[in-house]
Amino acid sequence: MEQEIQKCAKLLLEGKVIAYPTDTVWGIGCDATNEEAVSRIYRIKQRNERKSMIILLDSAERLPMYVKKIPLIAWDLLSHVSRPTTFVYPTAQNLPKNLVHSDGTIAIRVTSNDFCKKLVRALGRPIISTSANIADEPTPRTFPDISKEIIAQMDYVVPQEFATSVDFKPSRLIKFIDDYNFTILRD
């Protein structure tokens, strides 16, 4: 796995876009701090740039790098989630404008997937995690469900042997309202 991680990290640092397995469904990813690569993913997905995308981190300790003010309740929720959960945080920072929602929020999932965790760690930055489909089309549950149109636009596709998810559905999505309140956007 280490060789594959290093290969992917090198590609991401070069601004490339990859298809890769996550802790949920197959994703399209790039270096989340690379504005051009982020724009390319929007074009590949034919997605409006006003709809922000999820980024993956390898640990909660990295949150302060990308979120200016972390709600107090976030730390409790992070320590108690048992399935892939993405949190929408206020006050994004150190990320390209085209990745941050117009209201200043950013969706972040601290991944528990071994491949993703090691990839983020090797890259030293968050990676985009958006489903491998055209916007508004059904989310592909497994690799064979990804359209040839999407695959053809990837610079690299991680071998299927690294896919370990058994859930095959998008993550739960929770948005923080303030320090003590949140709302579930997708369960």
C-alpha positions in Angstrom: 0.0 0.0 0.0 2.8 2.4 0.8 4.0 2.5 -2.8 0.5 3.3 -4.0 0.2 6.1 -1.4 3.4 7.7 -2.5 2.4 7.5 -6.1 -0.9 9.1 -5.4 0.6 11.8 -3.2 3.1 12.7 -5.9 0.3 13.0 -8.5 -1.9 15.2 -6.2 1.1 17.5 -5.5 1.4 17.9 -9.3 -2.2 19.1 -9.5 -3.6 15.8 -10.9 -7.1 14.4 -10.3 -7.6 10.8 -9.2 -10.4 8.4 -8.7 -9.9 6.6 -5.4 -11.8 4.5 -2.8 -13.0 6.2 0.4 -14.7 5.2 3.6 -18.0 5.5 1.7 -18.3 5.5 -2.1 -15.6 5.9 -4.7 -14.5 9.5 -4.9 -12.8 12.0 -7.2 -10.0 13.8 -5.5 -7.3 16.3 -5.7 -5.2 18.5 -3.4 -7.9 20.6 -1.7 -5.5 23.5 -1.5 -4.9 23.6 -5.3 -7.5 26.0 -6.8 -6.9 24.9 -10.4 -7.3 21.2 -9.5 -10.5 22.0 -7.5 -11.8 23.9 -10.6 -11.0 20.9 -12.8 -13.1 18.6 -10.5 -16.0 21.0 -10.8 -15.7 20.8 -14.6 -15.4 17.0 -14.6 -18.5 16.7 -12.5 -20.3 19.5 -14.4 -21.1 20.9 -11.0 -21.9 24.5 -10.1 -19.0 26.0 -8.1 -21.5 27.5 -5.6 -22.0 23.9 -4.4 -19.0 23.3 -2.2 -17.4 19.8 -1.9 -16.2 17.7 1.0 -12.6 17.6 2.1 -10.9 14.7 4.0 -8.5 15.1 6.9 -6.5 12.3 8.5 -7.1 13.6 12.1 -9.2 16.0 14.0 -6.0 17.8 15.2 -5.7 19.3 11.7 -9.1 21.0 11.9 -7.7 24.3 13.2 -5.6 24.7 10.0 -8.8 24.9 7.9 -11.5 26.1 10.3 -11.1 29.5 12.1 -13.6 28.8 14.8 -14.5 25.2 15.7 -17.8 24.9 17.6 -17.4 23.5 21.1 -19.8 20.7 20.4 -17.7 19.5 17.5 -15.1 17.9 19.7 -17.8 15.8 21.5 -19.4 14.8 18.2 -16.1 13.9 16.6 -15.2 11.5 19.4 -18.6 9.7 19.2 -19.2 9.1 15.6 -19.2 5.5 14.6 -19.8 5.8 10.9 -18.5 8.1 8.2 -19.8 11.6 9.1 -19.0 14.9 7.4 -19.4 18.0 9.4 -20.1 21.5 7.9 -18.0 24.0 9.8 -18.3 27.8 9.8 -15.4 30.0 9.0 -13.2 28.1 6.5 -9.6 29.2 6.2 -6.5 28.3 4.2 -8.6 26.9 1.4 -9.2 28.1 -2.2 -12.2 30.4 -2.6 -13.8 28.0 -5.1 -13.9 25.3 -2.5 -15.5 27.3 0.3 -19.3 27.8 0.2 -20.5 31.3 -0.3 -21.6 31.4 3.4 -18.0 30.7 4.5 -18.6 27.1 5.5 -16.6 24.0 4.6 -17.6 20.4 4.8 -14.9 18.2 6.4 -14.7 14.5 7.2 -12.0 13.0 9.4 -11.6 9.7 7.6 -11.1 6.4 9.3 -10.3 4.7 6.0 -6.7 3.5 6.2 -5.9 4.3 2.5 -7.4 7.8 2.7 -5.8 8.5 6.1 -2.3 7.5 4.8 -2.8 9.5 1.6 -3.8 12.7 3.4 -0.9 12.2 5.8 1.6 11.7 2.9 0.2 14.7 1.0 0.3 16.8 4.1 -2.9 18.6 3.1 -6.6 17.7 2.8 -7.9 16.1 -0.3 -11.2 16.6 -2.1 -13.7 13.8 -1.6 -16.6 14.0 -4.0 -18.6 11.2 -5.5 -17.3 9.9 -8.8 -20.3 11.0 -10.9 -21.7 13.9 -13.0 -23.6 16.3 -10.8 -27.3 15.3 -10.2 -26.7 11.7 -11.5 -27.0 8.8 -9.2 -24.0 8.2 -6.9 -22.1 5.1 -8.1 -22.0 2.6 -5.2 -19.0 0.6 -6.4 -16.2 1.0 -8.9 -18.0 -0.8 -11.8 -20.9 1.8 -11.4 -18.6 4.7 -12.3 -19.3 6.0 -15.8 -16.6 5.6 -18.5 -17.0 9.4 -19.1 -15.7 10.1 -15.5 -12.9 7.5 -15.7 -11.7 8.9 -19.0 -11.1 12.3 -17.3 -9.0 11.0 -14.4 -5.2 11.3 -14.4 -5.0 8.1 -12.4 -7.4 5.5 -11.0 -6.4 3.7 -7.8 -6.6 -0.1 -8.2 -9.8 -1.6 -6.8 -7.9 -3.8 -4.4 -7.5 -0.8 -2.1 -11.3 -0.4 -1.7 -12.4 -1.6 1.7 -15.7 0.2 2.2 -18.7 -2.1 2.9 -21.3 0.6 3.3 -21.3 2.1 -0.2 -23.4 5.2 0.7 -22.6 8.8 1.1 -21.6 10.0 4.6 -23.9 11.4 7.2 -23.9 15.2 6.9 -24.2 17.4 9.9 -24.0 21.2 10.0 -23.1 23.2 13.0 -25.4 26.1 13.8 -23.4 27.6 16.7 -21.2 26.3 19.6 -23.9 24.0 21.0 -26.4 23.3 18.2 -26.3 21.4 14.9 -28.7 20.1 12.3 -28.6 16.8 10.3 -28.6 17.6 6.6 -28.3 13.9 5.4 -28.6 10.8 7.6 
